[in-house]
């Protein structure tokens, strides 16, 4: 009964706070933490029964999987250098700096515990930053970097935490830590790729959308559990699995399956994100009580948490300066290389005899050069300046994962209660300070977002190319099959069944409806192939590709439903 009341109350709280946050213009995670603190102060409300493993092994995998399947793989690839820098190098640097601070403040806990606490505080949570950024129109490249960082840095931090905890029990050499880190990453990537491919291939053969989506709910755990059992990073395996699924689903899964999966996963992610931030606030009373019962100085722990938060903010700001300089340097080099790439494209297009290299080799070369050219155009148009870098530096909020990870410290860790409180204070301080001031920073710096006019132009160009591909396919079918001319005209005009075409009598068309659906789906397939080509090359922005794919999915799903209703 209590569990049911807690579940209902949690869902209502998350939805209510989200509604108010939109009206107030404040990121929902901030209000959820505040609401959680208020709820935690009520009698008989406690989060002590919730085990940290439930968050790290039960909530985090599906949450990261949901984020990964919605992150365009092209954007992830194009921003892999800054994402790796923030999610790996910065996490390691933050862990090292934090360990030094904690060893100076609490030398009696030893170096391993200092590193463990620092690793707990090192990963960021991008939910609040991206929510604010989307509302205020930050450039899509900056949002992709923040999302990519959030996907990977949890895995980095948890691997470091595992190594630090292992060092508490026995002496561990630095070489062993490096070997463990590399093995955890490589093994996780391998498992993630395998599970992602098998996931798509198996679900490709399931025609029921409900069953298809039900299987998708267990996919994150199919990647997470074996990776953890083999000593790899289960979180990284989930992220890789999600990225692989994202890259393959548009080609192999049915439109109805993608639409159903997207809706269900958005709902699930919304509730899970809200739950962990609400839990973060509710945990405050328990964490303070736990530390007080152990006889620790609460004021001192709060001070140490604030010092840790200050240090981590400074480390991130310092790290972002050379990172942005590197991005700007790469963008300048891309602009300088643009003329050479255009020369390559012209030479390939002017060749009269691609048979000399082979048709397939020629097509691969053209695709590769087109992809390089598209990447260069992306860097030129979406170059990040120092203003965007300042926003990136101020977007290092921590979240509930930090609190949950702190609870996994071994029970025999010296000063464990105080360390957990320090982690909580550090995470809460950064979330509330940076999350509440980030909108002001964005407005003050006046960071320019994506050009809406260019997005509309790109969308029009892509739709035009897709229509051309569809018409070409229709002409091929017309040349090889005996098709009614009126029906072909109707398909060509992309008319819907409910719109009456004077060239075809309705009674006649009703008899040809099955043929219409077959042709229309065939044409949509050709249009989708053209869209997938441009997605793999990167000719158009991910926002444009996503809009085109949604248009295709909605039309394909509608036609399939009509076909199934008539045959079933």
C-alpha positions as CSV (number, residue, x, y, z in Angstrom):
1,X,0.0,0.0,0.0
2,X,2.8,2.4,1.0
3,X,4.6,1.6,-2.3
4,X,1.5,2.4,-4.3
5,X,1.0,5.7,-2.5
6,X,4.6,6.6,-3.1
7,X,4.4,5.8,-6.8
8,X,1.2,7.8,-7.3
9,X,2.5,10.7,-5.3
10,X,5.8,10.6,-7.2
11,X,4.2,10.7,-10.6
12,X,1.8,13.5,-9.6
13,X,4.7,15.5,-8.1
14,X,6.8,15.2,-11.2
15,X,4.0,16.2,-13.6
16,X,2.8,19.1,-11.4
17,X,6.3,20.5,-10.9
18,X,7.0,20.2,-14.7
19,X,3.9,22.1,-15.4
20,X,4.8,24.9,-13.0
21,X,8.4,25.0,-14.2
22,X,7.2,25.8,-17.8
23,X,5.0,28.7,-16.5
24,X,7.8,30.1,-14.3
25,X,10.5,29.6,-16.9
26,X,12.7,27.6,-14.4
27,X,14.3,24.3,-15.2
28,X,12.2,21.5,-13.8
29,X,15.1,19.7,-12.1
30,X,15.7,22.7,-9.8
31,X,12.1,22.8,-8.7
32,X,12.0,19.0,-8.3
33,X,15.0,19.2,-5.9
34,X,13.3,22.0,-3.9
35,X,10.0,20.1,-3.9
36,X,11.9,16.9,-2.8
37,X,13.4,18.8,0.1
38,X,10.0,20.0,1.2
39,X,8.5,16.5,0.8
40,X,11.4,14.9,2.7
41,X,10.7,17.2,5.7
42,X,7.2,15.7,6.1
43,X,6.7,13.1,8.8
44,X,7.1,9.4,7.8
45,X,8.7,10.4,4.4
46,X,12.1,8.8,3.9
47,X,14.3,7.6,1.1
48,X,16.4,5.2,3.2
49,X,14.6,2.2,1.8
50,X,15.7,3.0,-1.8
51,X,19.0,1.3,-2.4
52,X,21.6,3.2,-4.5
53,X,22.0,0.1,-6.7
54,X,18.4,0.6,-7.8
55,X,19.3,4.0,-9.2
56,X,22.7,3.0,-10.8
57,X,21.5,-0.4,-12.1
58,X,17.7,0.2,-12.5
59,X,17.1,3.8,-13.4
60,X,20.3,5.0,-15.0
61,X,20.6,2.3,-17.8
62,X,17.1,3.0,-19.4
63,X,17.6,6.7,-18.9
64,X,20.9,6.8,-20.7
65,X,19.6,4.4,-23.4
66,X,16.7,6.8,-24.0
67,X,19.1,9.7,-24.4
68,X,21.4,7.7,-26.7
69,X,18.6,6.6,-29.1
70,X,17.5,10.2,-29.5
71,X,21.0,11.6,-30.0
72,X,21.8,11.7,-33.8
73,X,24.9,9.6,-34.4
74,X,26.2,12.2,-37.0
75,X,26.2,14.9,-34.3
76,X,28.0,12.6,-31.9
77,X,30.6,11.7,-34.4
78,X,31.2,15.3,-35.4
79,X,31.7,16.4,-31.8
80,X,33.6,13.3,-30.6
81,X,36.7,15.4,-29.7
82,X,35.0,17.9,-27.3
83,X,32.7,15.1,-26.0
84,X,35.7,12.9,-25.2
85,X,37.6,15.8,-23.7
86,X,34.7,16.7,-21.3
87,X,33.5,13.2,-20.6
88,X,36.8,11.5,-20.1
89,X,39.8,13.9,-19.7
90,X,37.8,16.5,-17.6
91,X,36.3,13.7,-15.4
92,X,39.8,12.3,-14.7
93,X,41.2,15.8,-14.1
94,X,38.3,16.7,-11.8
95,X,38.8,13.4,-9.9
96,X,42.5,14.1,-9.4
97,X,41.9,17.7,-8.3
98,X,39.1,16.7,-6.0
99,X,41.2,13.9,-4.5
100,X,44.0,16.4,-3.6
101,X,41.4,18.7,-2.0
102,X,39.8,16.0,0.1
103,X,43.2,14.6,1.1
104,X,44.2,18.0,2.4
105,X,40.9,18.6,4.2
106,X,40.4,15.1,5.6
107,X,43.8,13.4,5.5
108,X,42.7,10.6,7.8
109,X,40.5,9.0,5.1
110,X,43.5,8.2,2.9
111,X,44.1,8.6,-0.8
112,X,41.8,5.8,-2.1
113,X,38.7,7.2,-0.3
114,X,39.7,10.7,-1.4
115,X,39.8,9.5,-5.0
116,X,36.5,7.7,-4.5
117,X,34.7,10.8,-3.2
118,X,36.1,12.9,-6.0
119,X,35.0,10.4,-8.6
120,X,31.5,10.5,-7.2
121,X,31.4,14.3,-7.7
122,X,33.1,14.4,-11.1
123,X,30.3,13.5,-13.6
124,X,27.8,16.2,-14.8
125,X,24.1,15.9,-15.4
126,X,23.1,17.7,-18.6
127,X,19.3,17.5,-18.1
128,X,18.9,21.0,-16.5
129,X,21.4,22.6,-18.9
130,X,19.8,21.2,-22.1
131,X,16.3,22.0,-20.9
132,X,17.3,25.6,-20.3
133,X,19.3,25.7,-23.5
134,X,16.5,24.4,-25.8
135,X,14.1,26.9,-24.3
136,X,16.5,29.8,-24.8
137,X,17.6,28.7,-28.3
138,X,21.2,27.6,-27.8
139,X,22.9,26.3,-31.0
140,X,22.3,22.6,-31.7
141,X,26.0,21.9,-31.7
142,X,26.5,23.1,-28.1
143,X,23.4,21.1,-27.0
144,X,24.8,18.0,-28.7
145,X,28.2,18.4,-26.9
146,X,26.4,18.7,-23.6
147,X,24.2,15.6,-24.3
148,X,27.2,13.6,-25.4
149,X,29.1,14.5,-22.4
150,X,26.3,13.5,-20.1
151,X,26.1,10.1,-21.9
152,X,29.7,9.2,-21.4
153,X,30.9,10.9,-18.2
154,X,28.8,8.7,-15.9
155,X,30.6,5.6,-17.3
156,X,34.1,7.3,-16.8
157,X,33.3,8.3,-13.2
158,X,31.9,4.9,-12.2
159,X,34.9,3.1,-13.6
160,X,37.2,5.5,-11.6
161,X,35.0,4.9,-8.5
162,X,35.3,1.2,-8.9
163,X,39.1,1.4,-9.1
164,X,39.3,3.6,-6.1
165,X,37.0,1.3,-4.0
166,X,39.2,-1.6,-5.0
167,X,42.3,0.3,-3.8
168,X,40.7,0.7,-0.4
169,X,40.8,-3.0,0.2
170,X,44.3,-3.7,-1.2
171,X,47.2,-2.0,-2.8
172,X,46.5,-1.3,-6.5
173,X,49.2,-0.1,-8.8
174,X,48.6,2.8,-11.2
175,X,49.2,0.5,-14.1
176,X,46.4,-1.8,-12.8
177,X,44.0,1.1,-12.8
178,X,44.9,2.1,-16.3
179,X,44.6,-1.5,-17.5
180,X,41.2,-1.8,-15.7
181,X,40.0,1.4,-17.3
182,X,41.0,0.4,-20.9
183,X,39.5,-3.1,-20.5
184,X,36.3,-1.7,-19.1
185,X,35.9,0.7,-22.1
186,X,36.9,-1.7,-24.8
187,X,34.7,-4.5,-23.4
188,X,31.8,-2.2,-23.0
189,X,32.0,-0.9,-26.5
190,X,32.1,-4.5,-27.9
191,X,29.1,-5.6,-25.9
192,X,27.2,-2.5,-26.7
193,X,27.7,-2.9,-30.5
194,X,26.7,-6.6,-30.4
195,X,23.6,-6.0,-28.3
196,X,22.6,-2.9,-30.4
197,X,22.8,-4.8,-33.7
198,X,21.0,-7.9,-32.4
199,X,18.4,-5.7,-30.9
200,X,17.5,-4.1,-34.2
201,X,17.7,-7.3,-36.2
202,X,15.4,-9.2,-33.8
203,X,12.9,-6.4,-33.6
204,X,12.9,-6.1,-37.3
205,X,11.2,-9.5,-37.5
206,X,8.4,-8.6,-35.0
207,X,5.4,-7.0,-36.7
208,X,3.5,-6.1,-33.5
209,X,4.4,-2.6,-32.3
210,X,3.4,-3.4,-28.7
211,X,5.6,-6.4,-28.5
212,X,8.4,-4.5,-30.3
213,X,8.3,-1.7,-27.8
214,X,8.1,-4.2,-24.9
215,X,11.4,-5.7,-26.0
216,X,13.0,-2.3,-26.3
217,X,12.4,-1.8,-22.5
218,X,14.7,-4.7,-21.6
219,X,17.4,-3.9,-24.2
220,X,19.3,-1.5,-21.8
221,X,19.6,-4.2,-19.2
222,X,20.6,-6.9,-21.7
223,X,23.6,-4.6,-22.5
224,X,24.2,-3.5,-18.9
225,X,24.1,-6.8,-17.0
226,X,26.7,-8.9,-18.9
227,X,29.0,-5.9,-19.2
228,X,28.9,-5.5,-15.4
229,X,29.3,-9.2,-14.8
230,X,32.4,-9.3,-17.0
231,X,34.0,-6.4,-15.2
232,X,33.3,-3.9,-18.0
233,X,31.4,-0.6,-17.8
234,X,27.7,-1.5,-18.0
235,X,26.8,2.2,-18.4
236,X,29.0,2.6,-21.4
237,X,27.7,-0.6,-23.0
238,X,24.2,0.8,-22.7
239,X,25.2,4.1,-24.3
240,X,26.9,2.4,-27.2
241,X,23.9,0.0,-27.6
242,X,21.6,3.1,-27.8
243,X,23.8,4.8,-30.4
244,X,23.9,1.7,-32.6
245,X,20.2,1.3,-32.3
246,X,19.7,5.0,-33.2
247,X,21.9,4.6,-36.3
248,X,20.1,1.4,-37.6
249,X,16.5,1.8,-36.6
250,X,15.5,4.2,-39.4
251,X,16.6,1.6,-42.0
252,X,15.4,-1.7,-40.4
253,X,12.5,-0.9,-38.1
254,X,8.9,-0.2,-39.2
255,X,7.6,3.4,-39.0
256,X,4.9,2.4,-36.5
257,X,7.4,0.7,-34.3
258,X,9.7,3.8,-34.2
259,X,6.8,6.2,-33.5
260,X,5.4,3.9,-30.7
261,X,8.8,3.4,-29.2
262,X,9.6,7.2,-29.2
263,X,6.4,8.1,-27.4
264,X,6.8,5.4,-24.8
265,X,10.5,6.1,-24.2
266,X,9.9,9.9,-23.9
267,X,7.2,9.2,-21.2
268,X,9.5,6.8,-19.4
269,X,12.5,9.1,-19.5
270,X,10.4,12.1,-18.3
271,X,9.2,10.2,-15.3
272,X,12.6,8.7,-14.5
273,X,14.4,12.0,-14.7
274,X,11.8,13.6,-12.5
275,X,12.0,10.8,-10.1
276,X,15.8,11.0,-9.5
277,X,15.8,14.8,-9.0
278,X,12.8,14.5,-6.6
279,X,14.7,11.7,-4.8
280,X,17.7,13.9,-4.6
281,X,15.7,16.5,-2.6
282,X,14.0,13.9,-0.4
283,X,17.3,12.4,0.5
284,X,18.6,15.6,2.2
285,X,16.9,14.9,5.5
286,X,18.2,11.3,5.6
287,X,21.7,12.3,4.7
288,X,21.9,15.0,7.4
289,X,20.4,12.6,10.0
290,X,22.8,9.8,9.0
291,X,25.8,12.1,9.4
292,X,24.5,13.6,12.7
293,X,23.9,10.1,14.2
294,X,27.5,9.2,13.4
295,X,28.7,12.3,15.4
296,X,30.1,14.3,12.5
297,X,30.2,18.1,12.3
298,X,27.4,19.0,9.9
299,X,28.6,22.5,9.4
300,X,32.1,21.3,8.5
301,X,30.7,18.8,6.0
302,X,28.6,21.5,4.4
303,X,31.7,23.7,4.1
304,X,33.8,21.0,2.5
305,X,31.0,20.3,0.1
306,X,30.9,24.0,-0.9
307,X,34.7,24.0,-1.3
308,X,34.5,21.0,-3.5
309,X,31.8,22.5,-5.7
310,X,33.9,25.7,-6.1
311,X,37.0,23.7,-7.1
312,X,35.1,21.6,-9.6
313,X,33.6,24.8,-11.2
314,X,37.0,26.3,-11.4
315,X,38.5,23.2,-12.9
316,X,35.8,23.0,-15.6
317,X,36.2,26.7,-16.5
318,X,40.0,26.3,-16.8
319,X,39.6,23.1,-18.9
320,X,37.0,24.6,-21.3
321,X,39.4,27.5,-22.3
322,X,41.8,25.3,-24.2
323,X,39.0,23.0,-25.3
324,X,37.2,25.9,-27.1
325,X,40.5,27.1,-28.5
326,X,41.0,23.6,-30.0
327,X,37.4,23.6,-31.5
328,X,38.0,27.0,-33.0
329,X,41.4,25.8,-34.4
330,X,39.8,22.8,-36.0
331,X,37.0,24.9,-37.4
332,X,39.6,27.3,-39.0
333,X,41.5,24.3,-40.5
334,X,38.2,23.0,-41.9
335,X,37.5,26.3,-43.6
336,X,41.0,26.3,-45.1
337,X,40.5,22.8,-46.4
338,X,37.2,23.7,-48.1
339,X,38.7,24.7,-51.5
340,X,40.7,21.5,-51.7
341,X,37.7,19.3,-51.0
342,X,35.7,21.2,-53.6
343,X,38.4,20.5,-56.1
344,X,38.2,16.8,-55.3
345,X,34.4,16.8,-55.8
346,X,34.7,18.6,-59.1
347,X,37.3,16.1,-60.3
348,X,35.1,13.1,-59.3
349,X,32.0,14.6,-60.9
350,X,33.9,15.4,-64.2
351,X,35.3,11.9,-64.6
352,X,33.6,10.2,-67.6
353,X,34.8,6.7,-66.9
354,X,34.3,5.7,-63.3
355,X,34.6,2.1,-64.5
356,X,38.4,2.5,-64.3
357,X,38.1,2.3,-60.6
358,X,34.9,0.3,-60.5
359,X,31.4,1.7,-60.0
360,X,31.2,0.7,-56.4
361,X,34.7,2.1,-55.6
362,X,33.7,5.3,-57.4
363,X,30.5,5.6,-55.4
364,X,32.3,5.0,-52.1
365,X,34.9,7.7,-53.0
366,X,32.1,10.2,-53.9
367,X,30.3,9.4,-50.7
368,X,33.5,9.9,-48.6
369,X,34.3,13.2,-50.2
370,X,30.7,14.4,-49.9
371,X,30.8,13.4,-46.2
372,X,34.1,15.3,-45.7
373,X,32.6,18.3,-47.4
374,X,29.5,18.2,-45.3
375,X,31.5,18.0,-42.1
376,X,33.5,21.0,-43.2
377,X,30.3,22.9,-43.9
378,X,29.0,21.9,-40.5
379,X,32.1,23.3,-38.8
380,X,32.0,26.6,-40.8
381,X,28.3,27.2,-40.1
382,X,28.2,25.9,-36.5
383,X,31.5,27.2,-35.3
384,X,31.6,27.7,-31.5
385,X,32.9,31.0,-30.2
386,X,33.9,32.1,-26.7
387,X,30.4,33.0,-25.7
388,X,29.2,29.5,-26.4
389,X,32.3,28.3,-24.5
390,X,31.3,30.4,-21.5
391,X,27.9,28.7,-21.5
392,X,29.6,25.3,-21.8
393,X,31.8,26.1,-18.8
394,X,28.9,27.1,-16.7
395,X,26.8,24.0,-17.6
396,X,28.6,21.6,-15.2
397,X,25.7,20.9,-12.9
398,X,25.7,17.6,-10.9
399,X,22.7,15.5,-10.3
400,X,21.2,12.7,-8.3
401,X,23.6,10.1,-9.8
402,X,26.3,11.7,-7.7
403,X,24.2,11.2,-4.5
404,X,23.4,7.6,-5.5
405,X,27.0,6.8,-6.3
406,X,28.1,8.2,-2.9
407,X,25.8,5.8,-1.2
408,X,27.7,2.9,-2.8
409,X,30.8,3.6,-0.8
410,X,31.7,0.6,1.3
411,X,30.1,0.6,4.8
412,X,33.6,0.3,6.4
413,X,34.9,3.5,4.6
414,X,36.3,5.9,7.2
415,X,34.0,8.9,7.8
416,X,31.5,7.4,5.3
417,X,28.5,9.5,6.6
418,X,30.4,12.7,6.3
419,X,31.7,11.8,2.8
420,X,28.1,11.1,1.6
421,X,27.0,14.5,3.0
422,X,29.9,16.3,1.3
423,X,28.9,14.7,-2.0
424,X,25.3,15.7,-1.5
425,X,26.1,19.3,-0.7
426,X,28.5,19.6,-3.6
427,X,26.0,18.2,-6.1
428,X,23.1,20.2,-4.7
429,X,25.1,23.5,-4.6
430,X,26.3,23.2,-8.2
431,X,22.8,22.2,-9.4
432,X,21.0,25.1,-7.7
433,X,23.7,27.7,-8.3
434,X,24.5,27.0,-11.9
435,X,21.0,25.8,-12.9
436,X,19.3,29.0,-11.5
437,X,21.9,31.4,-13.1
438,X,22.4,29.6,-16.4
439,X,19.4,31.4,-18.1
440,X,20.8,34.8,-17.0
441,X,24.3,33.8,-18.4
442,X,22.8,32.7,-21.7
443,X,20.8,36.0,-22.1
444,X,23.7,38.1,-21.0
445,X,26.1,36.5,-23.5
446,X,23.5,36.6,-26.2
447,X,24.6,33.3,-27.7
448,X,23.2,33.0,-31.2
449,X,21.2,29.8,-32.0
450,X,20.6,28.0,-35.3
451,X,19.3,30.1,-38.2
452,X,15.6,29.2,-38.6
453,X,15.6,30.5,-42.2
454,X,18.4,28.2,-43.2
455,X,16.7,25.3,-41.5
456,X,13.6,25.9,-43.5
457,X,15.7,26.2,-46.7
458,X,17.5,23.0,-46.0
459,X,14.2,21.2,-45.2
460,X,12.7,22.4,-48.6
461,X,15.8,21.2,-50.4
462,X,15.7,17.8,-48.7
463,X,12.0,17.3,-49.4
464,X,12.7,18.2,-53.0
465,X,15.4,15.6,-53.4
466,X,13.3,13.0,-51.7
467,X,10.4,13.8,-54.0
468,X,12.7,13.4,-57.0
469,X,13.8,10.0,-55.7
470,X,10.2,9.0,-55.2
471,X,9.2,10.1,-58.7
472,X,12.2,8.2,-60.2
473,X,11.1,5.1,-58.5
474,X,7.5,5.5,-59.7
475,X,8.7,5.9,-63.3
476,X,10.7,2.6,-62.9
477,X,7.6,0.8,-61.7
478,X,5.5,2.4,-64.5
479,X,8.1,1.1,-67.1
480,X,8.1,-2.5,-65.7
481,X,4.5,-2.9,-64.6
482,X,1.1,-2.3,-66.2
483,X,-0.3,0.5,-63.9
484,X,-3.4,2.6,-64.2
485,X,-2.3,6.1,-65.4
486,X,-4.8,7.9,-63.0
487,X,-3.5,5.9,-60.1
488,X,0.1,6.8,-61.0
489,X,-0.8,10.4,-61.2
490,X,-2.4,10.3,-57.8
491,X,0.6,8.7,-56.2
492,X,2.9,11.2,-58.0
493,X,1.0,14.1,-56.5
494,X,1.4,12.5,-53.1
495,X,-2.4,12.8,-52.6
496,X,-4.0,11.2,-49.6
497,X,-6.8,8.6,-50.0
498,X,-9.3,11.0,-48.4
499,X,-8.7,13.7,-51.1
500,X,-10.7,13.0,-54.2
501,X,-8.9,13.3,-57.5
502,X,-11.1,14.2,-60.5
503,X,-8.9,12.0,-62.8
504,X,-10.0,8.8,-61.0
505,X,-13.6,8.0,-60.1
506,X,-13.9,7.2,-56.4
507,X,-15.6,3.8,-57.0
508,X,-12.7,2.8,-59.3
509,X,-10.2,4.0,-56.8
510,X,-11.8,2.0,-54.0
511,X,-11.1,-1.1,-56.1
512,X,-7.5,0.1,-56.6
513,X,-6.8,1.1,-53.0
514,X,-4.6,-1.8,-52.3
515,X,-2.5,-1.1,-55.4
516,X,-2.3,2.5,-54.4
517,X,-1.0,1.6,-50.9
518,X,1.6,-0.7,-52.4
519,X,2.9,1.9,-54.8
520,X,2.8,4.7,-52.2
521,X,4.8,2.6,-49.8
522,X,7.3,1.7,-52.6
523,X,7.7,5.4,-53.3
524,X,8.1,6.2,-49.6
525,X,10.8,3.6,-49.5
526,X,12.7,5.4,-52.3
527,X,12.3,8.7,-50.5
528,X,13.5,7.2,-47.3
529,X,16.6,5.8,-49.0
530,X,17.5,9.3,-50.3
531,X,16.9,10.7,-46.8
532,X,19.2,8.0,-45.2
533,X,21.9,8.8,-47.8
534,X,21.9,12.4,-46.8
535,X,21.9,11.4,-43.1
536,X,24.9,9.2,-43.5
537,X,26.7,11.8,-45.5
538,X,25.6,14.6,-43.2
539,X,24.5,17.0,-45.9
540,X,21.7,18.4,-43.8
541,X,21.4,19.2,-40.1
542,X,20.0,16.6,-37.8
543,X,17.0,18.8,-37.1
544,X,16.1,18.8,-40.8
545,X,16.7,15.0,-41.1
546,X,14.5,14.3,-38.0
547,X,11.7,16.4,-39.4
548,X,11.8,14.6,-42.8
549,X,12.0,11.2,-41.1
550,X,9.0,12.0,-38.9
551,X,7.0,13.0,-42.0
552,X,7.9,9.7,-43.7
553,X,7.1,7.7,-40.6
554,X,3.7,9.3,-40.1
555,X,2.7,8.7,-43.7
556,X,4.1,5.2,-43.8
557,X,2.4,4.2,-40.5
558,X,-0.9,5.6,-41.7
559,X,-0.8,3.6,-44.9
560,X,0.2,0.4,-43.1
561,X,-2.7,0.8,-40.7
562,X,-5.1,1.3,-43.6
563,X,-3.7,-1.8,-45.3
564,X,-3.9,-3.9,-42.1
565,X,-7.5,-2.8,-41.4
566,X,-8.6,-3.9,-44.9
567,X,-6.7,-7.2,-44.9
568,X,-7.4,-8.0,-41.2
